[in-house]
């Protein structure tokens, strides 16, 4: 799989979602067709309204980037139908140097597995018991390149019996005397006549023809002629059996494309098989997996946008290959095994950076994409009132709005117009991020609205949800910012230390709340205050 995921942080906001979509579209427009926009968790109502307005579907949902079986260069040997002859299977395995192959049903689902050892074991049993049961006639004719000589052969579908090579009549003790035999002979009229008199189930004539008069008295005996000598035919008869008989089809250990390598490795280490069938989501066989495939797995490739902190990144990032980071936050703790491109700029929105990259590469975004980029910049800069907002953000948002044919003020009202109808849990989690500062773990949510006083009517509900989050995730503190666009300030609710809030913001909290005039940015006005307090 060659896809490259462009993905933002946990609980993605509008800037995170749009940045992933816009950057993937830019790279695809430049000829890199493998870039795919992705996201974790839910899509917020604000983001969904913008996607609906500009006619976009949400990006692909990705829960983690752990290495899966689909990421491996597993083998794709032929998958043979259960009715194929052992002879054909053996030739394929020998020619392609395959030690084992999957055996499938008519619909492509797994029937069993066939190894060279299975064929050898089956062949060895024929020494002690030189008998075949219900070998399909088509199979037998194919393996020995035979041709039917009488009409009786057209009336039967399978051949059964003890395999006997005809000997001279003087060897009476070695002669066949039972009709339940498959007799192999050459130019031996006496033996042919004896076989037909007894009425053996099948007579195979090697490199010879038969007197037409004898065929008239063949009865129910199936007569076949073959260009091979008797000794070879005696061996090939057993190879005419379908591979459904020697193959292993009980308690088969197999894996699906979606299985994680960590889980696969544990199973393989406890198992003795050399290779394992790989199935797709429809239970159809797509290949085989061997131990050596697990030694150097091909990892998923990702581009991180709007974050560079491991706590906010997609799970399984340690198993993925990070190709690039595009962000406007502080540098955090993500490490890579090799140098990568990192673009980190002091602007109010990642969408501002990516819109600038369109300009740098000489690519004009579509009207709808430009409108979406303008919305993302407005959302992250809180309609240009956040202290993180720069002149570049304003200029780029206005440029994108012109290209998209939208009105900035009207777009801003639509972005922040409604939080009604949403549960307290949804509001808290809509834009919630984890931070690790010193020895302190905290969660900070932000709800941007046009009427924070109306939101404060649900204060007790907010605090109950925040206390539950604190207990479940063992946070030292949980903070919720009710950022009011019109008041240009934030009603701050918190669960945790009163002293920490008092010292960090130089204000006196009351009943787990305080108003912070001019505070609009979590990144630039809240986290730095706590970082200065805790170090």
C-alpha positions as CSV (number, residue, x, y, z in Angstrom):
1,X,0.0,0.0,0.0
2,X,1.6,3.3,-1.2
3,X,-0.9,5.8,0.4
4,X,0.4,8.7,2.4
5,X,-1.9,9.9,5.1
6,X,-2.1,13.6,5.8
7,X,-3.6,13.8,9.3
8,X,-4.2,16.3,12.1
9,X,-4.5,15.9,15.8
10,X,-7.0,14.2,18.1
11,X,-10.5,15.9,18.3
12,X,-9.7,17.7,15.1
13,X,-10.9,21.3,14.7
14,X,-11.8,23.0,11.4
15,X,-8.2,24.1,10.8
16,X,-6.9,20.5,11.4
17,X,-9.4,18.9,9.0
18,X,-9.2,21.5,6.3
19,X,-5.4,21.7,6.4
20,X,-5.2,17.9,5.9
21,X,-7.6,18.1,2.9
22,X,-6.0,21.1,1.3
23,X,-2.4,19.8,1.6
24,X,-3.4,16.3,0.2
25,X,-5.2,18.1,-2.7
26,X,-2.1,20.3,-3.4
27,X,0.3,17.3,-3.5
28,X,-2.1,15.4,-5.8
29,X,-2.4,18.4,-8.1
30,X,1.4,18.5,-8.3
31,X,1.4,14.8,-9.5
32,X,1.9,13.0,-6.1
33,X,-1.3,10.9,-6.4
34,X,-0.7,8.9,-3.2
35,X,-1.6,11.6,-0.7
36,X,-4.9,11.0,1.2
37,X,-6.5,13.3,3.7
38,X,-7.4,11.5,7.0
39,X,-8.7,12.3,10.4
40,X,-9.2,10.7,13.8
41,X,-12.3,10.8,16.0
42,X,-15.4,12.8,15.1
43,X,-16.0,15.7,12.8
44,X,-17.3,18.8,14.8
45,X,-20.5,20.5,13.9
46,X,-18.6,23.6,12.9
47,X,-16.4,21.6,10.5
48,X,-19.3,19.7,9.1
49,X,-21.2,22.9,8.4
50,X,-18.2,24.2,6.4
51,X,-17.8,20.9,4.5
52,X,-21.5,20.9,3.6
53,X,-21.4,24.5,2.6
54,X,-18.5,24.0,0.2
55,X,-19.5,20.6,-1.1
56,X,-16.8,18.3,0.5
57,X,-17.0,14.9,2.0
58,X,-15.1,14.3,5.3
59,X,-11.6,12.8,5.0
60,X,-11.0,9.1,5.6
61,X,-11.3,8.0,9.2
62,X,-8.1,6.5,10.5
63,X,-8.0,5.1,14.1
64,X,-4.3,4.4,14.2
65,X,-1.3,3.9,11.9
66,X,0.0,0.7,13.4
67,X,1.6,-1.7,10.8
68,X,-0.9,-4.2,9.4
69,X,-0.7,-7.2,7.2
70,X,-1.8,-5.1,4.3
71,X,1.4,-3.1,4.7
72,X,3.6,-6.1,4.2
73,X,5.2,-7.4,1.0
74,X,3.5,-10.8,1.5
75,X,3.7,-13.4,-1.2
76,X,1.0,-13.9,-3.8
77,X,1.4,-17.5,-5.1
78,X,-1.3,-19.1,-7.2
79,X,-4.4,-20.1,-5.2
80,X,-5.5,-23.4,-6.6
81,X,-9.1,-24.8,-6.6
82,X,-9.6,-27.8,-4.4
83,X,-10.4,-29.9,-7.5
84,X,-7.0,-29.4,-9.1
85,X,-4.8,-32.5,-9.5
86,X,-1.8,-33.1,-7.2
87,X,0.3,-33.5,-10.4
88,X,-0.5,-29.9,-11.5
89,X,0.0,-28.5,-8.0
90,X,3.4,-30.2,-7.8
91,X,4.5,-28.8,-11.1
92,X,3.5,-25.3,-10.1
93,X,5.3,-25.5,-6.8
94,X,8.4,-26.9,-8.4
95,X,8.5,-24.4,-11.2
96,X,7.8,-21.4,-9.0
97,X,9.9,-22.7,-6.1
98,X,7.0,-22.5,-3.7
99,X,6.9,-24.6,-0.5
100,X,3.2,-24.2,0.1
101,X,0.1,-22.8,-1.6
102,X,-3.4,-21.9,-0.5
103,X,-6.3,-24.1,-1.6
104,X,-9.6,-22.3,-2.3
105,X,-13.2,-23.0,-2.8
106,X,-15.1,-22.0,-5.9
107,X,-15.9,-18.6,-4.4
108,X,-12.3,-17.8,-3.6
109,X,-12.6,-18.5,0.1
110,X,-10.1,-20.6,2.0
111,X,-10.4,-24.4,1.8
112,X,-7.0,-25.4,3.1
113,X,-3.2,-25.3,2.6
114,X,-1.1,-27.6,0.6
115,X,2.6,-28.1,1.2
116,X,5.3,-30.2,-0.5
117,X,5.3,-32.2,2.7
118,X,1.6,-33.0,2.3
119,X,2.2,-34.3,-1.2
120,X,5.1,-36.4,-0.1
121,X,3.2,-37.9,2.8
122,X,0.3,-38.8,0.6
123,X,2.6,-40.4,-1.9
124,X,4.3,-42.5,0.7
125,X,1.0,-43.9,1.9
126,X,0.4,-45.3,-1.6
127,X,3.3,-47.7,-1.1
128,X,1.6,-49.6,1.7
129,X,-1.9,-49.1,0.2
130,X,-1.8,-49.0,-3.6
131,X,-5.4,-48.0,-4.0
132,X,-7.3,-44.9,-5.2
133,X,-10.8,-43.9,-4.4
134,X,-13.2,-42.0,-6.6
135,X,-10.5,-40.3,-8.8
136,X,-12.3,-38.0,-11.2
137,X,-12.0,-39.4,-14.7
138,X,-11.2,-35.9,-16.1
139,X,-8.3,-35.7,-13.7
140,X,-6.9,-39.1,-14.6
141,X,-7.2,-38.5,-18.4
142,X,-5.4,-35.2,-17.9
143,X,-2.5,-36.5,-15.9
144,X,-1.7,-39.5,-18.1
145,X,-2.7,-37.7,-21.3
146,X,-5.2,-40.5,-21.9
147,X,-8.0,-41.1,-24.4
148,X,-11.1,-43.2,-23.9
149,X,-11.5,-46.1,-26.2
150,X,-15.0,-47.3,-25.4
151,X,-18.4,-46.0,-24.6
152,X,-18.4,-47.2,-21.0
153,X,-15.9,-44.4,-20.2
154,X,-18.6,-41.9,-21.1
155,X,-20.9,-43.4,-18.5
156,X,-18.6,-43.0,-15.4
157,X,-17.3,-39.9,-13.7
158,X,-14.8,-41.4,-11.2
159,X,-12.5,-44.4,-11.1
160,X,-11.7,-46.5,-8.0
161,X,-9.7,-49.6,-7.3
162,X,-6.3,-51.2,-6.5
163,X,-3.6,-50.2,-8.9
164,X,-2.1,-53.3,-10.6
165,X,0.5,-53.7,-13.3
166,X,-0.3,-56.7,-15.4
167,X,2.2,-59.6,-15.3
168,X,2.5,-62.7,-17.4
169,X,0.1,-65.5,-16.7
170,X,2.9,-67.7,-15.5
171,X,3.1,-65.5,-12.3
172,X,-0.2,-66.9,-11.1
173,X,0.3,-65.6,-7.5
174,X,0.8,-62.0,-8.8
175,X,-2.1,-62.0,-11.2
176,X,-5.2,-59.8,-10.6
177,X,-8.4,-61.6,-9.9
178,X,-10.7,-59.0,-8.4
179,X,-12.9,-56.7,-10.5
180,X,-12.1,-54.0,-8.0
181,X,-8.8,-53.2,-9.8
182,X,-7.3,-50.6,-12.1
183,X,-5.1,-52.7,-14.4
184,X,-2.1,-51.2,-16.3
185,X,-0.7,-53.2,-19.2
186,X,1.1,-52.9,-22.4
187,X,1.0,-55.0,-25.6
188,X,-0.4,-58.0,-23.8
189,X,-3.5,-59.4,-25.5
190,X,-3.8,-62.2,-22.8
191,X,-3.7,-59.7,-20.0
192,X,-6.2,-57.4,-21.8
193,X,-8.6,-60.3,-22.4
194,X,-8.2,-61.5,-18.7
195,X,-9.0,-58.0,-17.4
196,X,-12.0,-57.7,-19.6
197,X,-13.3,-61.2,-18.6
198,X,-13.0,-60.3,-15.0
199,X,-14.6,-57.0,-15.6
200,X,-12.1,-54.7,-13.9
201,X,-13.2,-51.2,-13.2
202,X,-10.6,-49.6,-15.4
203,X,-8.0,-50.9,-18.0
204,X,-5.2,-48.6,-19.0
205,X,-3.2,-49.5,-22.1
206,X,0.3,-48.1,-22.3
207,X,1.8,-47.3,-25.7
208,X,-0.4,-49.9,-27.5
209,X,-3.7,-50.3,-29.2
210,X,-6.4,-52.9,-28.6
211,X,-8.1,-55.3,-30.9
212,X,-11.5,-53.7,-31.8
213,X,-13.1,-57.2,-31.3
214,X,-12.1,-57.1,-27.6
215,X,-13.8,-53.7,-27.1
216,X,-17.1,-55.3,-28.0
217,X,-16.9,-57.4,-24.9
218,X,-15.6,-54.6,-22.6
219,X,-18.8,-54.5,-20.6
220,X,-18.6,-51.8,-18.0
221,X,-14.8,-51.6,-17.9
222,X,-13.5,-48.2,-18.7
223,X,-10.6,-48.5,-21.3
224,X,-8.0,-45.8,-21.6
225,X,-5.0,-45.5,-23.8
226,X,-2.0,-43.5,-22.9
227,X,1.4,-42.7,-24.5
228,X,3.2,-43.2,-21.2
229,X,5.0,-46.4,-20.1
230,X,3.4,-48.6,-17.4
231,X,5.8,-47.7,-14.5
232,X,5.1,-44.0,-15.0
233,X,1.4,-44.4,-15.3
234,X,1.4,-46.4,-12.0
235,X,2.9,-43.4,-10.3
236,X,0.8,-40.8,-12.0
237,X,-2.5,-42.4,-11.1
238,X,-2.0,-41.3,-7.5
239,X,-1.2,-37.8,-8.6
240,X,-4.5,-37.6,-10.4
241,X,-6.3,-37.2,-7.0
242,X,-7.6,-33.7,-6.3
243,X,-5.5,-31.7,-3.9
244,X,-8.5,-31.5,-1.5
245,X,-7.4,-34.9,-0.2
246,X,-3.8,-34.4,0.9
247,X,-4.1,-30.7,1.9
248,X,-4.4,-29.5,5.4
249,X,-7.9,-28.1,6.1
250,X,-8.5,-28.3,9.9
251,X,-7.7,-25.6,12.4
252,X,-5.9,-23.5,9.8
253,X,-4.0,-20.5,11.1
254,X,-4.6,-17.6,8.8
255,X,-4.6,-13.8,9.0
256,X,-6.6,-10.9,7.5
257,X,-5.2,-7.8,5.8
258,X,-6.5,-5.7,8.7
259,X,-4.6,-7.7,11.4
260,X,-1.9,-5.8,13.3
261,X,1.7,-7.1,13.0
262,X,2.1,-7.1,16.8
263,X,-0.7,-9.6,17.1
264,X,0.4,-11.6,14.0
265,X,4.0,-11.9,15.4
266,X,2.7,-13.5,18.6
267,X,0.7,-16.1,16.8
268,X,3.5,-16.9,14.4
269,X,6.0,-17.4,17.2
270,X,3.8,-20.0,18.8
271,X,3.1,-21.8,15.6
272,X,5.1,-24.3,13.6
273,X,3.9,-23.6,10.1
274,X,6.1,-22.1,7.4
275,X,3.5,-19.9,5.8
276,X,0.0,-18.7,6.5
277,X,-2.9,-17.7,4.2
278,X,-3.9,-14.0,4.0
279,X,-7.5,-13.1,3.6
280,X,-9.3,-9.9,2.6
281,X,-12.4,-8.4,4.2
282,X,-14.6,-10.8,2.2
283,X,-12.7,-13.9,3.5
284,X,-11.1,-14.5,0.1
285,X,-7.5,-15.5,-0.2
286,X,-5.1,-12.8,-1.4
287,X,-1.7,-14.3,-0.6
288,X,0.5,-16.0,2.0
289,X,2.6,-14.7,4.9
290,X,5.9,-16.2,6.1
291,X,8.1,-15.4,9.0
292,X,10.6,-13.5,7.0
293,X,7.9,-11.0,6.0
294,X,7.8,-9.8,9.6
295,X,11.5,-9.0,9.9
296,X,11.4,-5.7,7.9
297,X,7.7,-4.6,7.6
298,X,6.8,-1.7,5.3
299,X,5.5,1.0,7.6
300,X,2.6,3.4,6.9
301,X,3.7,6.9,5.8
302,X,2.2,10.0,7.3
303,X,2.3,13.8,7.1
304,X,1.3,15.6,10.4
305,X,-0.5,18.9,10.1
306,X,-1.6,21.3,12.9
307,X,0.4,19.5,15.6
308,X,3.8,18.1,16.5
309,X,3.1,16.6,19.9
310,X,2.9,12.9,20.5
311,X,0.1,13.1,22.9
312,X,-2.1,14.7,20.2
313,X,-0.9,12.4,17.4
314,X,-2.6,9.4,15.8
315,X,-2.0,6.2,17.8
316,X,0.7,3.9,16.5
317,X,2.9,6.8,15.3
318,X,6.0,4.9,16.6
319,X,5.4,2.3,13.9
320,X,4.8,4.8,11.1
321,X,7.2,6.7,8.9
322,X,6.8,10.5,9.4
323,X,7.5,12.3,6.1
324,X,6.7,15.9,7.0
325,X,5.3,18.2,9.6
326,X,3.4,21.4,8.9
327,X,2.3,23.3,12.0
328,X,2.0,26.6,13.8
329,X,2.3,25.4,17.4
330,X,5.3,25.2,19.7
331,X,7.9,22.5,19.0
332,X,7.1,19.5,21.1
333,X,8.3,15.9,21.5
334,X,7.8,14.0,18.3
335,X,11.1,12.4,17.1
336,X,12.0,10.8,13.8
337,X,14.6,8.3,12.8
338,X,15.8,10.4,9.9
339,X,15.7,14.0,8.7
340,X,12.3,15.2,7.4
341,X,10.8,18.4,6.1
342,X,9.4,20.5,9.0
343,X,7.5,23.7,8.3
344,X,6.6,25.6,11.5
345,X,5.6,29.2,11.2
346,X,4.3,31.8,13.8
347,X,0.8,32.4,12.2
348,X,-2.7,31.9,13.6
349,X,-3.7,28.9,11.4
350,X,-2.1,26.0,9.7
351,X,-4.4,26.7,6.8
352,X,-2.6,30.0,6.3
353,X,0.7,28.1,5.7
354,X,-0.9,25.7,3.3
355,X,-2.7,28.4,1.3
356,X,0.7,30.0,1.0
357,X,2.1,26.8,-0.3
358,X,-0.5,26.8,-3.1
359,X,0.9,30.2,-4.1
360,X,4.5,29.1,-3.9
361,X,3.8,26.1,-6.2
362,X,1.7,28.1,-8.7
363,X,-1.4,26.1,-8.1
364,X,-4.8,27.9,-7.9
365,X,-7.1,26.2,-5.4
366,X,-10.7,25.6,-6.6
367,X,-13.3,28.1,-5.5
368,X,-14.7,25.6,-3.0
369,X,-11.3,24.7,-1.6
370,X,-10.4,28.4,-1.3
371,X,-13.7,29.1,0.6
372,X,-12.9,26.2,2.9
373,X,-9.4,27.5,3.6
374,X,-10.8,30.9,4.4
375,X,-13.2,29.3,6.9
376,X,-10.4,27.4,8.6
377,X,-8.3,30.6,9.0
378,X,-11.3,32.4,10.5
379,X,-12.0,29.5,12.8
380,X,-8.5,29.2,14.2
381,X,-8.0,33.0,14.5
382,X,-11.5,33.5,16.0
383,X,-12.4,35.9,13.3
384,X,-9.0,37.7,13.5
385,X,-9.5,38.5,17.2
386,X,-7.1,35.8,18.6
387,X,-3.6,37.2,19.7
388,X,-2.1,34.4,17.4
389,X,-3.6,36.2,14.4
390,X,-1.1,37.9,12.1
391,X,-1.4,40.1,9.1
392,X,-0.6,37.1,6.9
393,X,-3.6,35.3,8.3
394,X,-5.9,38.3,7.5
395,X,-4.5,38.8,4.0
396,X,-4.6,35.1,3.2
397,X,-8.1,34.7,4.5
398,X,-9.3,37.7,2.4
399,X,-7.5,36.3,-0.7
400,X,-9.1,32.9,-0.3
401,X,-12.5,34.5,0.3
402,X,-12.2,36.4,-2.9
403,X,-11.3,33.3,-4.9
404,X,-14.1,31.4,-3.2
405,X,-16.6,34.1,-3.7
406,X,-17.6,34.3,0.0
407,X,-18.2,37.2,2.4
408,X,-15.8,37.1,5.4
409,X,-18.2,38.4,7.9
410,X,-21.1,36.2,6.8
411,X,-18.8,33.2,6.9
412,X,-17.6,34.1,10.4
413,X,-21.2,34.3,11.7
414,X,-21.9,30.9,10.2
415,X,-18.8,29.4,11.9
416,X,-19.7,30.5,15.4
417,X,-23.4,31.0,15.2
418,X,-24.6,27.9,17.0
419,X,-23.8,25.5,19.8
420,X,-27.4,25.0,20.7
421,X,-28.8,21.5,20.7
422,X,-25.5,19.9,21.6
423,X,-24.9,18.0,24.8
424,X,-22.4,19.2,27.3
425,X,-20.2,16.1,26.6
426,X,-20.2,17.0,22.9
427,X,-19.3,20.7,23.6
428,X,-16.4,19.7,25.9
429,X,-14.9,17.1,23.6
430,X,-15.4,19.1,20.3
431,X,-12.0,20.8,20.6
432,X,-10.2,19.1,23.5
433,X,-6.4,18.6,23.7
434,X,-4.0,17.0,26.2
435,X,-0.9,18.7,27.4
436,X,2.1,17.5,29.5
437,X,3.9,20.3,31.2
438,X,6.6,19.4,33.7
439,X,5.0,16.7,35.8
440,X,1.5,17.9,35.2
441,X,-1.0,16.3,32.9
442,X,-4.0,18.4,31.8
443,X,-6.8,18.6,29.3
444,X,-7.9,21.9,27.8
445,X,-11.1,22.2,25.8
446,X,-12.3,25.3,23.9
447,X,-15.7,26.3,22.7
448,X,-15.9,29.5,20.6
449,X,-19.3,31.1,20.7
450,X,-21.2,34.4,20.3
451,X,-22.9,34.3,23.7
452,X,-20.8,32.9,26.6
453,X,-23.4,34.0,29.2
454,X,-25.9,31.6,27.7
455,X,-23.3,28.9,27.8
456,X,-22.6,29.6,31.5
457,X,-26.2,28.7,32.4
458,X,-24.9,25.1,32.0
459,X,-21.9,25.6,34.2
460,X,-22.7,22.8,36.7
461,X,-23.2,20.4,33.8
462,X,-19.8,21.4,32.3
463,X,-18.0,20.9,35.7
464,X,-19.6,17.5,36.2
465,X,-18.3,16.3,32.8
466,X,-14.9,17.8,33.5
467,X,-14.6,16.0,36.9
468,X,-15.4,12.8,35.2
469,X,-12.7,13.4,32.6
470,X,-10.2,14.2,35.3
471,X,-11.0,10.9,37.1
472,X,-11.0,8.7,34.0
473,X,-7.7,10.1,32.5
474,X,-6.0,11.0,35.8
475,X,-5.5,14.6,34.8
476,X,-4.1,17.0,37.3
477,X,-6.4,19.7,35.9
478,X,-9.1,20.0,33.3
479,X,-9.9,23.5,31.8
480,X,-12.7,24.6,29.5
481,X,-12.4,27.9,27.6
482,X,-15.8,29.4,26.6
483,X,-14.3,32.0,24.2
484,X,-16.7,34.8,23.4
485,X,-16.1,36.4,20.0
486,X,-18.2,39.5,20.7
487,X,-16.9,40.0,24.3
488,X,-13.4,39.3,23.0
489,X,-12.6,37.3,26.1
490,X,-12.9,33.8,27.7
491,X,-15.1,32.5,30.5
492,X,-12.7,29.9,32.0
493,X,-14.0,26.9,33.9
494,X,-11.6,24.5,35.6
495,X,-11.4,21.5,37.8
496,X,-8.2,21.2,39.8
497,X,-6.0,23.6,41.9
498,X,-7.5,27.1,42.7
499,X,-3.9,28.2,43.5
500,X,-2.6,27.2,40.1
501,X,-5.3,29.2,38.3
502,X,-4.8,32.2,40.7
503,X,-1.0,32.2,40.1
504,X,-1.1,31.5,36.4
505,X,-3.6,34.2,35.5
506,X,-3.1,36.7,38.4
507,X,-6.9,36.7,38.9
508,X,-9.2,35.5,41.7
509,X,-11.4,32.5,40.7
510,X,-14.8,32.0,42.1
511,X,-16.7,28.7,42.1
512,X,-14.3,27.1,39.6
513,X,-14.7,30.0,37.1
514,X,-13.3,33.4,36.1
515,X,-13.5,35.7,33.2
516,X,-10.2,36.5,31.3
517,X,-10.7,39.6,29.1
518,X,-8.7,39.6,25.9
519,X,-7.9,35.9,26.2
520,X,-8.8,34.2,22.9
521,X,-6.1,31.7,22.3
522,X,-5.4,28.4,24.1
523,X,-2.0,28.1,22.4
524,X,-0.7,31.6,23.1
525,X,-2.5,32.8,26.2
526,X,-3.4,29.8,28.4
527,X,-0.7,27.1,27.9
528,X,2.2,29.5,28.1
529,X,0.8,30.8,31.5
530,X,0.7,27.3,32.9
531,X,4.1,26.4,31.4
532,X,5.6,29.4,33.2
533,X,4.0,28.3,36.4
534,X,5.0,24.6,36.3
535,X,8.2,24.9,34.3
